[in-house]
Amino acid sequence: MSRSLPRGSLLLLAGLFLAVAGRVGAEIAPGPSPVQLVVQMDLGVKNAQFAGLLVAEQRGWYREAGLDVALVKAADTTDVAAVVAASDHTLGSIESGLFLAGRARHLPIVAIGTMFQASPLSQISLTAKGIRTPADWVGKKIAVGADGHEAIDAVLAKAGLTHAQLTLLDADYDNAPLLDGRYDSKQGYLIDEYVALRTAGHDVSAILLSDYGNVAYSQVMFVSQAFLAKNRAALVKFLAVSNRGWRTAVADPAATAKMIIARYEPSLGLAYQTESLRQIAPFLTRESLLMGTMKRATWEENARAFRHTRPGVQLPPLEEWVDFTVADEAATTGADGAAADGSTGPRSDPGNPVRVLLSPAEIAAALTRLPGWKAEEGRIMKSYAFKDFAGAIAFINAFAPECERLDHHAEIFTVYNKVNLTLTTFAAGQRISSYDILLAERIEALIPKLASPPKP
């Protein structure tokens, strides 16, 4: 015999059911959809050149950051600049010269970061040819790719050479013409073709063009103006996660190379990919310890060389085609949520995971880019002398906003026309971190812009 429940009990049960159902519904309700982002590569192979992105994808870090990232290989006919310009969700990776060519075509594209802070573009030759410096190109057949003409011209100009003194040919990715003598030297990456040739047992030499006057970035990350306006925050996340991927990739080249071959490109050689990653590591932070960041002076020199090789071609003001703030924010806010353990193994400050503590060797290497700065007892320092007191104060006022932007402040001692600066990371027990180097770099970048620069 069944027994009915009182009306009050039924109402209570109904309320409990609705509460539980609501709670369960809230728990299983989907979150916000991930932001779609297509990365249009400039190669038809997913190799070590894109290792940071491949690691981030393989480990699911993009998805964790709310990004739905697709890495797309290029076909022979892919115009990366045009593909990116036409999309509000595509990011491209391209040589800086080809990016500038896109801007010269009036494509609405903006550079937001770079994978390599100096170009690995090289001229590769058989060692038996005896080509050691650009002067040895005289009378030789030199093969240049479509993206390498401004680099070659910059090097020739610095060496005092002209096109008439050598034979310039069109180069492609194939190394056969170099090996069979059709080229005396050919364009290639120090981190790619050069490594592949040596790994295959060929005795080759390389002239790294950045050592002889080629000022340029490589694998510039760029988007359309529409994408930047629509989803800047997503792009900051993408660059930050990619930086995390690069740090992981170069920390263990052997493991990363195995992953690339197993997951992406079974036909690639393990030794080739492992050595390529080792060669890549220095290019990631060649210009600054903050990975992915760019400098105005580099872009200005690159644009000058570009215009020199293309008389009559105009570029819009730099502010229209470079946004430095996206990479800066990605490198300094810890948007990837991970400790910034650096490309060469520095230790992280647990109080701020993006203020990377530096080893003595790393400090010494960084100071080679900062004339007049010296390291002493956990600090870096430099003294400046100006024409007068007004010049000294103007200098302090000029770099104060950079201190505020980084939330990293210098110790300043000034008497009349002299300014002594000391930088240290207090949160790490007064030790030298990447932020000290970054602030020093930004202070030095201001010097040429001062109305009254310091005395030599």
C-alpha positions as a Markdown table, in Angstrom:
| # | Residue | x | y | z |
|---|---|---|---|---|
| 1 | Met | 0.0 | 0.0 | 0.0 |
| 2 | Ser | 1.5 | 3.3 | -1.1 |
| 3 | Arg | 1.7 | 6.3 | 1.2 |
| 4 | Ser | 1.5 | 9.8 | -0.2 |
| 5 | Leu | 3.9 | 12.6 | 1.1 |
| 6 | Pro | 2.5 | 15.8 | 2.7 |
| 7 | Arg | 2.4 | 18.8 | 0.3 |
| 8 | Gly | 5.1 | 20.6 | 2.3 |
| 9 | Ser | 7.5 | 17.7 | 1.8 |
| 10 | Leu | 6.8 | 17.6 | -1.9 |
| 11 | Leu | 7.6 | 21.3 | -2.2 |
| 12 | Leu | 10.8 | 20.8 | -0.2 |
| 13 | Leu | 11.9 | 17.9 | -2.4 |
| 14 | Ala | 11.2 | 19.9 | -5.5 |
| 15 | Gly | 13.3 | 22.8 | -4.2 |
| 16 | Leu | 16.1 | 20.5 | -3.4 |
| 17 | Phe | 15.9 | 18.9 | -6.8 |
| 18 | Leu | 16.0 | 22.3 | -8.5 |
| 19 | Ala | 18.9 | 23.5 | -6.4 |
| 20 | Val | 20.9 | 20.3 | -7.1 |
| 21 | Ala | 20.1 | 20.5 | -10.8 |
| 22 | Gly | 21.1 | 24.1 | -11.0 |
| 23 | Arg | 24.4 | 23.4 | -9.3 |
| 24 | Val | 25.1 | 20.4 | -11.6 |
| 25 | Gly | 24.1 | 22.6 | -14.6 |
| 26 | Ala | 26.5 | 25.3 | -13.5 |
| 27 | Glu | 29.3 | 22.7 | -13.0 |
| 28 | Ile | 28.9 | 21.3 | -16.5 |
| 29 | Ala | 28.0 | 24.5 | -18.3 |
| 30 | Pro | 30.6 | 25.2 | -21.0 |
| 31 | Gly | 33.0 | 28.1 | -20.4 |
| 32 | Pro | 33.9 | 30.8 | -22.9 |
| 33 | Ser | 34.9 | 29.4 | -26.3 |
| 34 | Pro | 38.6 | 29.5 | -26.9 |
| 35 | Val | 39.9 | 32.2 | -29.2 |
| 36 | Gln | 40.7 | 30.8 | -32.7 |
| 37 | Leu | 44.2 | 31.6 | -33.9 |
| 38 | Val | 45.7 | 30.2 | -37.1 |
| 39 | Val | 49.5 | 30.4 | -37.3 |
| 40 | Gln | 50.6 | 30.6 | -41.0 |
| 41 | Met | 54.1 | 29.3 | -41.1 |
| 42 | Asp | 56.6 | 30.2 | -43.9 |
| 43 | Leu | 57.9 | 26.7 | -44.3 |
| 44 | Gly | 56.4 | 23.4 | -45.5 |
| 45 | Val | 57.8 | 21.5 | -42.6 |
| 46 | Lys | 57.2 | 21.6 | -38.8 |
| 47 | Asn | 60.9 | 21.5 | -37.7 |
| 48 | Ala | 63.0 | 22.9 | -34.9 |
| 49 | Gln | 62.7 | 26.4 | -36.3 |
| 50 | Phe | 59.2 | 26.4 | -34.8 |
| 51 | Ala | 60.0 | 24.2 | -31.8 |
| 52 | Gly | 58.6 | 26.6 | -29.2 |
| 53 | Leu | 55.2 | 26.6 | -30.8 |
| 54 | Leu | 55.3 | 22.9 | -31.3 |
| 55 | Val | 56.1 | 22.3 | -27.7 |
| 56 | Ala | 53.3 | 24.6 | -26.5 |
| 57 | Glu | 50.8 | 22.9 | -28.8 |
| 58 | Gln | 51.9 | 19.4 | -27.9 |
| 59 | Arg | 51.7 | 20.1 | -24.1 |
| 60 | Gly | 48.3 | 21.7 | -24.4 |
| 61 | Trp | 49.4 | 25.1 | -23.1 |
| 62 | Tyr | 47.6 | 27.1 | -25.8 |
| 63 | Arg | 44.4 | 25.4 | -24.9 |
| 64 | Glu | 44.9 | 26.0 | -21.2 |
| 65 | Ala | 45.4 | 29.7 | -22.0 |
| 66 | Gly | 42.0 | 29.8 | -23.8 |
| 67 | Leu | 43.4 | 29.6 | -27.3 |
| 68 | Asp | 42.5 | 27.3 | -30.2 |
| 69 | Val | 45.7 | 27.4 | -32.1 |
| 70 | Ala | 46.3 | 25.7 | -35.5 |
| 71 | Leu | 49.8 | 25.6 | -37.0 |
| 72 | Val | 49.6 | 25.6 | -40.8 |
| 73 | Lys | 52.5 | 24.7 | -43.1 |
| 74 | Ala | 53.2 | 26.8 | -46.1 |
| 75 | Ala | 53.0 | 25.7 | -49.7 |
| 76 | Asp | 55.5 | 26.8 | -52.3 |
| 77 | Thr | 53.0 | 29.5 | -53.5 |
| 78 | Thr | 51.8 | 30.7 | -50.1 |
| 79 | Asp | 52.0 | 34.5 | -49.8 |
| 80 | Val | 52.2 | 34.6 | -46.0 |
| 81 | Ala | 51.8 | 38.4 | -45.8 |
| 82 | Ala | 48.7 | 38.4 | -48.0 |
| 83 | Val | 47.2 | 35.5 | -46.1 |
| 84 | Val | 47.6 | 37.3 | -42.8 |
| 85 | Ala | 46.4 | 40.7 | -44.2 |
| 86 | Ala | 43.1 | 39.2 | -45.3 |
| 87 | Ser | 42.3 | 37.6 | -41.9 |
| 88 | Asp | 41.2 | 38.7 | -38.5 |
| 89 | His | 42.4 | 35.5 | -36.8 |
| 90 | Thr | 45.7 | 34.6 | -38.5 |
| 91 | Leu | 49.2 | 35.2 | -37.2 |
| 92 | Gly | 52.1 | 34.9 | -39.6 |
| 93 | Ser | 55.8 | 34.1 | -39.2 |
| 94 | Ile | 58.1 | 35.6 | -41.8 |
| 95 | Glu | 61.5 | 37.1 | -42.5 |
| 96 | Ser | 61.6 | 40.9 | -41.7 |
| 97 | Gly | 62.5 | 41.7 | -45.3 |
| 98 | Leu | 59.4 | 40.0 | -46.6 |
| 99 | Phe | 57.3 | 41.6 | -43.9 |
| 100 | Leu | 58.6 | 45.0 | -45.1 |
| 101 | Ala | 57.8 | 44.1 | -48.7 |
| 102 | Gly | 54.2 | 43.4 | -47.6 |
| 103 | Arg | 54.0 | 46.8 | -46.0 |
| 104 | Ala | 55.4 | 48.4 | -49.1 |
| 105 | Arg | 52.5 | 46.7 | -50.9 |
| 106 | His | 50.2 | 48.6 | -48.6 |
| 107 | Leu | 49.1 | 45.4 | -46.8 |
| 108 | Pro | 47.5 | 46.3 | -43.4 |
| 109 | Ile | 49.9 | 44.1 | -41.3 |
| 110 | Val | 51.6 | 44.8 | -38.0 |
| 111 | Ala | 54.7 | 43.2 | -36.4 |
| 112 | Ile | 54.0 | 42.3 | -32.8 |
| 113 | Gly | 57.1 | 40.2 | -31.9 |
| 114 | Thr | 59.9 | 38.0 | -33.2 |
| 115 | Met | 61.1 | 34.5 | -32.6 |
| 116 | Phe | 64.7 | 35.2 | -33.4 |
| 117 | Gln | 66.2 | 38.6 | -32.2 |
| 118 | Ala | 68.9 | 38.4 | -35.0 |
| 119 | Ser | 68.8 | 36.8 | -38.3 |
| 120 | Pro | 70.4 | 33.4 | -38.8 |
| 121 | Leu | 70.7 | 34.1 | -42.5 |
| 122 | Ser | 74.1 | 33.0 | -43.8 |
| 123 | Gln | 76.0 | 32.3 | -46.9 |
| 124 | Ile | 77.2 | 28.7 | -46.9 |
| 125 | Ser | 80.0 | 27.3 | -48.9 |
| 126 | Leu | 82.2 | 24.2 | -49.1 |
| 127 | Thr | 85.2 | 24.8 | -46.9 |
| 128 | Ala | 87.5 | 23.9 | -49.8 |
| 129 | Lys | 86.3 | 27.1 | -51.6 |
| 130 | Gly | 88.2 | 29.2 | -49.0 |
| 131 | Ile | 85.3 | 31.6 | -48.5 |
| 132 | Arg | 85.7 | 33.0 | -45.0 |
| 133 | Thr | 84.6 | 36.7 | -45.3 |
| 134 | Pro | 82.5 | 38.7 | -47.7 |
| 135 | Ala | 85.7 | 39.9 | -49.4 |
| 136 | Asp | 86.1 | 36.3 | -50.6 |
| 137 | Trp | 82.9 | 36.6 | -52.7 |
| 138 | Val | 84.6 | 38.6 | -55.3 |
| 139 | Gly | 84.5 | 36.7 | -58.6 |
| 140 | Lys | 82.3 | 34.0 | -57.2 |
| 141 | Lys | 78.8 | 32.7 | -57.9 |
| 142 | Ile | 76.7 | 33.7 | -54.9 |
| 143 | Ala | 73.1 | 32.4 | -54.7 |
| 144 | Val | 70.6 | 34.7 | -52.9 |
| 145 | Gly | 67.0 | 33.9 | -51.9 |
| 146 | Ala | 64.0 | 36.2 | -52.5 |
| 147 | Asp | 64.2 | 37.2 | -48.8 |
| 148 | Gly | 67.9 | 37.9 | -48.8 |
| 149 | His | 68.7 | 40.7 | -51.1 |
| 150 | Glu | 68.6 | 43.5 | -48.6 |
| 151 | Ala | 70.8 | 41.4 | -46.3 |
| 152 | Ile | 73.4 | 40.9 | -49.0 |
| 153 | Asp | 73.3 | 44.5 | -50.0 |
| 154 | Ala | 73.8 | 45.7 | -46.4 |
| 155 | Val | 76.8 | 43.4 | -46.1 |
| 156 | Leu | 78.3 | 44.4 | -49.5 |
| 157 | Ala | 77.9 | 48.1 | -48.6 |
| 158 | Lys | 79.7 | 47.6 | -45.3 |
| 159 | Ala | 82.5 | 45.6 | -47.0 |
| 160 | Gly | 82.9 | 48.2 | -49.7 |
| 161 | Leu | 81.9 | 45.8 | -52.5 |
| 162 | Thr | 79.5 | 46.1 | -55.4 |
| 163 | His | 77.2 | 43.7 | -57.4 |
| 164 | Ala | 79.6 | 44.0 | -60.3 |
| 165 | Gln | 82.3 | 42.2 | -58.4 |
| 166 | Leu | 80.4 | 39.0 | -58.0 |
| 167 | Thr | 77.8 | 36.9 | -59.9 |
| 168 | Leu | 74.4 | 36.9 | -58.1 |
| 169 | Leu | 72.1 | 33.9 | -58.7 |
| 170 | Asp | 68.7 | 32.9 | -57.5 |
| 171 | Ala | 68.8 | 30.4 | -54.6 |
| 172 | Asp | 66.2 | 27.9 | -53.5 |
| 173 | Tyr | 66.0 | 25.6 | -50.5 |
| 174 | Asp | 67.8 | 22.7 | -52.3 |
| 175 | Asn | 71.5 | 22.3 | -51.4 |
| 176 | Ala | 72.4 | 20.2 | -54.5 |
| 177 | Pro | 73.6 | 23.2 | -56.5 |
| 178 | Leu | 76.1 | 24.0 | -53.8 |
| 179 | Leu | 77.4 | 20.5 | -53.6 |
| 180 | Asp | 77.8 | 20.0 | -57.4 |
| 181 | Gly | 79.5 | 23.4 | -58.0 |
| 182 | Arg | 76.7 | 25.4 | -59.6 |
| 183 | Tyr | 77.0 | 27.8 | -56.7 |
| 184 | Asp | 80.2 | 28.8 | -54.9 |
| 185 | Ser | 78.1 | 30.0 | -52.0 |
| 186 | Lys | 74.3 | 29.9 | -51.2 |
| 187 | Gln | 71.9 | 31.5 | -48.8 |
| 188 | Gly | 70.8 | 29.3 | -45.9 |
| 189 | Tyr | 70.1 | 29.4 | -42.2 |
| 190 | Leu | 72.9 | 28.8 | -39.8 |
| 191 | Ile | 70.3 | 26.9 | -37.8 |
| 192 | Asp | 69.0 | 24.8 | -40.6 |
| 193 | Glu | 70.7 | 24.2 | -44.0 |
| 194 | Tyr | 74.2 | 24.6 | -42.5 |
| 195 | Val | 73.4 | 22.1 | -39.7 |
| 196 | Ala | 71.8 | 19.7 | -42.2 |
| 197 | Leu | 74.9 | 19.7 | -44.4 |
| 198 | Arg | 77.3 | 19.2 | -41.6 |
| 199 | Thr | 75.1 | 16.5 | -40.1 |
| 200 | Ala | 75.2 | 14.7 | -43.5 |
| 201 | Gly | 79.0 | 14.8 | -43.4 |
| 202 | His | 79.7 | 17.7 | -45.7 |
| 203 | Asp | 82.6 | 20.0 | -44.9 |
| 204 | Val | 81.0 | 23.4 | -45.1 |
| 205 | Ser | 81.6 | 26.9 | -43.7 |
| 206 | Ala | 79.2 | 29.7 | -43.1 |
| 207 | Ile | 79.3 | 33.5 | -43.1 |
| 208 | Leu | 76.7 | 34.7 | -40.6 |
| 209 | Leu | 75.4 | 37.9 | -42.3 |
| 210 | Ser | 74.4 | 39.6 | -39.0 |
| 211 | Asp | 78.2 | 39.6 | -38.1 |
| 212 | Tyr | 78.9 | 41.7 | -41.2 |
| 213 | Gly | 76.2 | 44.4 | -41.3 |
| 214 | Asn | 72.8 | 42.6 | -41.7 |
| 215 | Val | 70.6 | 44.2 | -39.0 |
| 216 | Ala | 67.3 | 42.3 | -39.1 |
| 217 | Tyr | 64.9 | 40.1 | -37.3 |
| 218 | Ser | 63.9 | 36.6 | -38.3 |
| 219 | Gln | 60.6 | 34.8 | -38.0 |
| 220 | Val | 58.8 | 38.0 | -37.2 |
| 221 | Met | 55.3 | 37.4 | -35.7 |
| 222 | Phe | 52.7 | 39.6 | -37.3 |
| 223 | Val | 49.0 | 40.0 | -37.7 |
| 224 | Ser | 46.5 | 42.1 | -39.5 |
| 225 | Gln | 45.5 | 45.5 | -38.1 |
| 226 | Ala | 42.0 | 44.0 | -37.7 |
| 227 | Phe | 43.2 | 41.1 | -35.6 |
| 228 | Leu | 45.2 | 43.3 | -33.4 |
| 229 | Ala | 42.3 | 45.6 | -32.8 |
| 230 | Lys | 39.9 | 42.7 | -32.2 |
| 231 | Asn | 41.9 | 40.5 | -29.9 |
| 232 | Arg | 45.0 | 42.1 | -28.5 |
| 233 | Ala | 44.8 | 40.2 | -25.2 |
| 234 | Ala | 44.7 | 36.8 | -27.0 |
| 235 | Leu | 47.9 | 37.8 | -28.9 |
| 236 | Val | 49.7 | 38.7 | -25.7 |
| 237 | Lys | 48.7 | 35.2 | -24.3 |
| 238 | Phe | 49.9 | 33.5 | -27.5 |
| 239 | Leu | 53.3 | 35.2 | -27.4 |
| 240 | Ala | 53.7 | 34.4 | -23.7 |
| 241 | Val | 52.8 | 30.8 | -24.1 |
| 242 | Ser | 55.1 | 30.5 | -27.1 |
| 243 | Asn | 57.9 | 32.0 | -25.0 |
| 244 | Arg | 57.3 | 29.3 | -22.5 |
| 245 | Gly | 57.4 | 26.7 | -25.2 |
| 246 | Trp | 60.7 | 28.0 | -26.5 |
| 247 | Arg | 62.3 | 28.0 | -23.0 |
| 248 | Thr | 61.2 | 24.4 | -22.6 |
| 249 | Ala | 62.4 | 23.4 | -26.1 |
| 250 | Val | 66.0 | 24.7 | -25.7 |
| 251 | Ala | 66.3 | 23.5 | -22.1 |
| 252 | Asp | 66.3 | 19.9 | -23.5 |
| 253 | Pro | 67.1 | 19.9 | -27.2 |
| 254 | Ala | 67.3 | 16.1 | -27.4 |
| 255 | Ala | 63.9 | 15.5 | -25.9 |
| 256 | Thr | 62.4 | 18.2 | -28.0 |
| 257 | Ala | 63.9 | 16.9 | -31.2 |
| 258 | Lys | 62.5 | 13.4 | -30.5 |
| 259 | Met | 59.0 | 14.9 | -29.9 |
| 260 | Ile | 59.1 | 16.9 | -33.2 |
| 261 | Ile | 60.0 | 13.8 | -35.1 |
| 262 | Ala | 57.6 | 11.4 | -33.4 |
| 263 | Arg | 54.6 | 13.8 | -33.5 |
| 264 | Tyr | 55.1 | 16.0 | -36.5 |
| 265 | Glu | 57.9 | 15.0 | -39.0 |
| 266 | Pro | 59.0 | 11.4 | -38.9 |
| 267 | Ser | 61.2 | 11.9 | -42.0 |
| 268 | Leu | 63.5 | 14.4 | -40.2 |
| 269 | Gly | 66.9 | 13.3 | -38.8 |
| 270 | Leu | 67.2 | 13.3 | -35.0 |
| 271 | Ala | 70.8 | 14.6 | -34.9 |
| 272 | Tyr | 69.9 | 17.3 | -37.4 |
| 273 | Gln | 67.0 | 18.6 | -35.3 |
| 274 | Thr | 68.9 | 18.3 | -32.0 |
| 275 | Glu | 71.8 | 20.3 | -33.3 |
| 276 | Ser | 69.5 | 22.8 | -34.9 |
| 277 | Leu | 67.9 | 23.5 | -31.6 |
| 278 | Arg | 71.3 | 24.1 | -30.0 |
| 279 | Gln | 72.1 | 26.6 | -32.7 |
| 280 | Ile | 68.8 | 28.3 | -32.3 |
| 281 | Ala | 69.1 | 29.0 | -28.5 |
| 282 | Pro | 71.4 | 32.1 | -28.8 |
| 283 | Phe | 69.3 | 33.8 | -31.4 |
| 284 | Leu | 66.2 | 33.8 | -29.1 |
| 285 | Thr | 67.9 | 36.3 | -26.8 |
| 286 | Arg | 70.5 | 37.8 | -29.0 |
| 287 | Glu | 69.3 | 41.4 | -28.4 |
| 288 | Ser | 67.5 | 41.2 | -25.1 |
| 289 | Leu | 67.0 | 38.7 | -22.3 |
| 290 | Leu | 63.3 | 39.2 | -22.7 |
| 291 | Met | 62.4 | 36.7 | -25.4 |
| 292 | Gly | 60.3 | 37.8 | -28.4 |
| 293 | Thr | 60.8 | 41.5 | -27.8 |
| 294 | Met | 62.0 | 44.0 | -30.5 |
| 295 | Lys | 63.9 | 47.3 | -30.6 |
| 296 | Arg | 63.1 | 50.4 | -32.6 |
| 297 | Ala | 66.7 | 50.9 | -33.7 |
| 298 | Thr | 66.8 | 47.5 | -35.3 |
| 299 | Trp | 63.6 | 48.0 | -37.2 |
| 300 | Glu | 64.8 | 51.5 | -38.3 |
| 301 | Glu | 68.1 | 50.1 | -39.7 |
| 302 | Asn | 66.3 | 47.1 | -41.3 |
| 303 | Ala | 63.9 | 49.5 | -43.0 |
| 304 | Arg | 66.7 | 51.8 | -44.2 |
| 305 | Ala | 68.5 | 48.8 | -45.8 |
| 306 | Phe | 65.2 | 47.7 | -47.3 |
| 307 | Arg | 64.6 | 51.1 | -48.9 |
| 308 | His | 68.2 | 51.2 | -50.2 |
| 309 | Thr | 67.6 | 48.0 | -52.2 |
| 310 | Arg | 64.3 | 49.2 | -53.6 |
| 311 | Pro | 64.8 | 52.9 | -54.8 |
| 312 | Gly | 61.5 | 54.7 | -54.9 |
| 313 | Val | 59.7 | 52.3 | -52.5 |
| 314 | Gln | 58.1 | 54.1 | -49.6 |
| 315 | Leu | 57.2 | 52.7 | -46.1 |
| 316 | Pro | 54.6 | 54.4 | -43.8 |
| 317 | Pro | 55.8 | 55.6 | -40.4 |
| 318 | Leu | 57.1 | 52.8 | -38.2 |
| 319 | Glu | 54.3 | 53.3 | -35.6 |
| 320 | Glu | 51.9 | 52.1 | -38.2 |
| 321 | Trp | 53.5 | 48.7 | -38.7 |
| 322 | Val | 55.2 | 47.8 | -35.5 |
| 323 | Asp | 53.6 | 47.4 | -32.0 |
| 324 | Phe | 56.3 | 46.9 | -29.5 |
| 325 | Thr | 53.9 | 46.7 | -26.5 |
| 326 | Val | 52.4 | 43.3 | -27.3 |
| 327 | Ala | 55.7 | 41.4 | -27.0 |
| 328 | Asp | 56.9 | 43.5 | -24.1 |
| 329 | Glu | 53.7 | 42.7 | -22.1 |
| 330 | Ala | 54.0 | 39.0 | -23.0 |
| 331 | Ala | 57.6 | 38.9 | -21.8 |
| 332 | Thr | 57.1 | 40.8 | -18.5 |
| 333 | Thr | 53.7 | 40.0 | -17.1 |
| 334 | Gly | 54.0 | 36.2 | -16.7 |
| 335 | Ala | 50.9 | 35.7 | -18.8 |
| 336 | Asp | 52.0 | 32.1 | -19.5 |
| 337 | Gly | 51.6 | 31.3 | -15.8 |
| 338 | Ala | 54.9 | 29.5 | -15.7 |
| 339 | Ala | 58.3 | 30.2 | -14.2 |
| 340 | Ala | 60.6 | 32.0 | -16.6 |
| 341 | Asp | 63.5 | 29.6 | -16.3 |
| 342 | Gly | 65.3 | 31.1 | -19.3 |
| 343 | Ser | 67.0 | 29.7 | -22.3 |
| 344 | Thr | 70.3 | 29.0 | -20.7 |
| 345 | Gly | 69.2 | 27.8 | -17.3 |
| 346 | Pro | 69.1 | 30.8 | -15.0 |
| 347 | Arg | 67.2 | 30.5 | -11.7 |
| 348 | Ser | 63.8 | 32.0 | -11.2 |
| 349 | Asp | 63.0 | 34.4 | -8.4 |
| 350 | Pro | 60.1 | 32.8 | -6.6 |
| 351 | Gly | 58.8 | 36.3 | -5.7 |
| 352 | Asn | 58.3 | 37.2 | -9.3 |
| 353 | Pro | 58.5 | 34.4 | -11.9 |
| 354 | Val | 59.4 | 36.7 | -14.8 |
| 355 | Arg | 62.3 | 38.4 | -13.0 |
| 356 | Val | 64.9 | 35.8 | -14.0 |
| 357 | Leu | 68.0 | 35.7 | -11.9 |
| 358 | Leu | 71.2 | 35.6 | -13.9 |
| 359 | Ser | 74.4 | 33.6 | -13.6 |
| 360 | Pro | 77.8 | 35.5 | -13.8 |
| 361 | Ala | 78.3 | 34.3 | -17.4 |
| 362 | Glu | 74.9 | 35.5 | -18.4 |
| 363 | Ile | 75.6 | 38.9 | -16.8 |
| 364 | Ala | 78.9 | 39.2 | -18.5 |
| 365 | Ala | 77.3 | 38.4 | -21.9 |
| 366 | Ala | 74.5 | 40.9 | -21.3 |
| 367 | Leu | 77.0 | 43.7 | -20.4 |
| 368 | Thr | 78.8 | 43.3 | -23.7 |
| 369 | Arg | 75.7 | 45.0 | -25.2 |
| 370 | Leu | 75.7 | 47.8 | -22.6 |
| 371 | Pro | 78.9 | 49.9 | -22.9 |
| 372 | Gly | 80.0 | 51.6 | -19.7 |
| 373 | Trp | 77.9 | 49.4 | -17.4 |
| 374 | Lys | 79.7 | 47.2 | -14.9 |
| 375 | Ala | 78.6 | 44.5 | -12.4 |
| 376 | Glu | 79.6 | 44.6 | -8.8 |
| 377 | Glu | 78.2 | 42.7 | -5.7 |
| 378 | Gly | 74.7 | 42.0 | -7.0 |
| 379 | Arg | 74.3 | 45.3 | -8.9 |
| 380 | Ile | 74.9 | 46.8 | -12.3 |
| 381 | Met | 75.9 | 50.4 | -12.5 |
| 382 | Lys | 77.0 | 53.3 | -14.7 |
| 383 | Ser | 78.0 | 56.9 | -14.3 |
| 384 | Tyr | 76.9 | 59.6 | -16.8 |
| 385 | Ala | 78.2 | 63.2 | -17.1 |
| 386 | Phe | 76.2 | 65.9 | -18.9 |
| 387 | Lys | 76.9 | 69.5 | -19.9 |
| 388 | Asp | 75.1 | 70.9 | -16.9 |
| 389 | Phe | 72.5 | 70.3 | -14.2 |
| 390 | Ala | 69.6 | 70.8 | -16.5 |
| 391 | Gly | 71.0 | 68.0 | -18.8 |
| 392 | Ala | 71.3 | 65.6 | -15.9 |
| 393 | Ile | 67.7 | 66.3 | -14.7 |
| 394 | Ala | 66.4 | 65.9 | -18.2 |
| 395 | Phe | 68.0 | 62.5 | -18.5 |
| 396 | Ile | 66.4 | 61.4 | -15.2 |
| 397 | Asn | 63.1 | 62.6 | -16.3 |
| 398 | Ala | 63.5 | 60.8 | -19.6 |
| 399 | Phe | 64.0 | 57.3 | -18.1 |
| 400 | Ala | 61.6 | 57.6 | -15.1 |
| 401 | Pro | 58.6 | 56.5 | -17.2 |
| 402 | Glu | 60.5 | 53.3 | -18.2 |
| 403 | Cys | 61.0 | 52.6 | -14.5 |
| 404 | Glu | 57.3 | 53.0 | -13.8 |
| 405 | Arg | 56.3 | 50.9 | -16.8 |
| 406 | Leu | 58.5 | 48.0 | -15.5 |
| 407 | Asp | 57.8 | 48.7 | -11.9 |
| 408 | His | 61.5 | 48.4 | -11.5 |
| 409 | His | 63.3 | 51.5 | -10.2 |
| 410 | Ala | 66.9 | 52.6 | -10.3 |
| 411 | Glu | 69.0 | 54.0 | -7.4 |
| 412 | Ile | 69.9 | 57.5 | -8.5 |
| 413 | Phe | 72.7 | 59.7 | -7.1 |
| 414 | Thr | 73.2 | 63.0 | -8.8 |
| 415 | Val | 75.6 | 66.0 | -8.1 |
| 416 | Tyr | 75.3 | 68.9 | -10.5 |
| 417 | Asn | 76.0 | 67.4 | -14.0 |
| 418 | Lys | 76.7 | 63.8 | -12.9 |
| 419 | Val | 74.2 | 61.0 | -12.7 |
| 420 | Asn | 75.2 | 57.6 | -11.1 |
| 421 | Leu | 72.7 | 54.8 | -11.7 |
| 422 | Thr | 72.6 | 51.5 | -9.8 |
| 423 | Leu | 70.2 | 48.7 | -10.7 |
| 424 | Thr | 69.5 | 45.6 | -8.5 |
| 425 | Thr | 66.5 | 43.3 | -7.8 |
| 426 | Phe | 65.6 | 43.8 | -4.2 |
| 427 | Ala | 62.9 | 41.1 | -4.2 |
| 428 | Ala | 65.7 | 38.6 | -4.9 |
| 429 | Gly | 67.9 | 39.7 | -2.1 |
| 430 | Gln | 69.7 | 42.4 | -4.1 |
| 431 | Arg | 70.8 | 40.2 | -7.0 |
| 432 | Ile | 71.0 | 40.9 | -10.7 |
| 433 | Ser | 68.0 | 39.8 | -12.7 |
| 434 | Ser | 66.7 | 40.1 | -16.3 |
| 435 | Tyr | 64.8 | 43.3 | -15.3 |
| 436 | Asp | 68.0 | 45.1 | -14.4 |
| 437 | Ile | 69.4 | 44.3 | -17.8 |
| 438 | Leu | 66.1 | 45.3 | -19.5 |
| 439 | Leu | 65.9 | 48.6 | -17.7 |
| 440 | Ala | 69.6 | 49.4 | -18.6 |
| 441 | Glu | 68.9 | 48.5 | -22.2 |
| 442 | Arg | 65.9 | 50.9 | -22.3 |
| 443 | Ile | 67.9 | 53.7 | -20.6 |
| 444 | Glu | 70.7 | 53.3 | -23.2 |
| 445 | Ala | 68.1 | 53.4 | -26.0 |
| 446 | Leu | 67.0 | 56.9 | -24.8 |
| 447 | Ile | 70.5 | 58.4 | -25.0 |
| 448 | Pro | 70.4 | 59.2 | -28.8 |
| 449 | Lys | 67.1 | 61.0 | -28.3 |
| 450 | Leu | 68.2 | 63.4 | -25.6 |
| 451 | Ala | 68.5 | 67.0 | -26.5 |
| 452 | Ser | 71.7 | 67.2 | -24.5 |
| 453 | Pro | 73.4 | 63.7 | -24.5 |
| 454 | Pro | 76.0 | 62.8 | -22.0 |
| 455 | Lys | 79.7 | 63.6 | -22.6 |
| 456 | Pro | 81.7 | 60.8 | -24.2 |
